Amino acid sequence: MKRVSITGRTTLIGLGIGFILFRYSVYCLVASLFIGIGVGLIIEYILSKKSNIT
């Protein structure tokens, strides 16, 4: 799996959740987007560490 696809997928998940929460506040949309990017970067980091060990 490519690194970009992990970040892209989690960003889209965050964006989808953000659109659901958009009716409450625009800040929920922005926060969900940043959380999606952050989760994707953390997953990439963990997977890169595992691939370096083996």
C-alpha positions as CSV (number, residue, x, y, z in Angstrom):
1,M,0.0,0.0,0.0
2,K,1.4,3.4,-0.9
3,R,2.0,6.0,1.7
4,V,0.0,8.6,-0.1
5,S,-3.1,6.5,-0.3
6,I,-3.2,6.0,3.5
7,T,-3.1,9.7,4.2
8,G,-5.5,10.4,1.4
9,R,-8.0,7.8,2.6
10,T,-7.9,9.0,6.2
11,T,-8.3,12.6,5.0
12,L,-11.4,11.7,3.1
13,I,-12.8,9.9,6.1
14,G,-12.2,13.0,8.2
15,L,-13.8,15.2,5.5
16,G,-16.8,13.0,5.4
17,I,-17.2,13.1,9.2
18,G,-16.6,16.8,9.0
19,F,-19.5,17.3,6.6
20,I,-21.8,15.4,8.9
21,L,-20.7,17.7,11.8
22,F,-20.8,20.8,9.7
23,R,-24.3,21.6,10.7
24,Y,-23.1,22.2,14.3
25,S,-20.0,24.3,13.5
26,V,-17.6,25.0,10.7
27,Y,-14.8,24.3,13.2
28,C,-15.9,20.7,13.4
29,L,-15.3,20.4,9.7
30,V,-11.8,21.8,10.0
31,A,-11.0,19.8,13.1
32,S,-12.2,16.5,11.5
33,L,-10.0,17.3,8.5
34,F,-6.9,17.8,10.6
35,I,-7.6,14.7,12.7
36,G,-7.9,12.7,9.5
37,I,-4.6,14.0,8.2
38,G,-2.9,13.4,11.6
39,V,-4.2,9.8,11.9
40,G,-3.0,9.0,8.4
41,L,0.5,10.3,9.2
42,I,0.6,8.3,12.4
43,I,-0.4,5.1,10.6
44,E,2.3,5.8,8.0
45,Y,4.9,6.2,10.7
46,I,3.9,3.0,12.5
47,L,3.9,1.0,9.2
48,S,7.3,2.4,8.2
49,K,8.8,1.4,11.6
50,K,7.4,-2.1,11.2
51,S,8.8,-2.5,7.7
52,N,12.2,-1.3,8.9
53,I,12.3,-3.9,11.7
54,T,11.6,-6.9,9.5
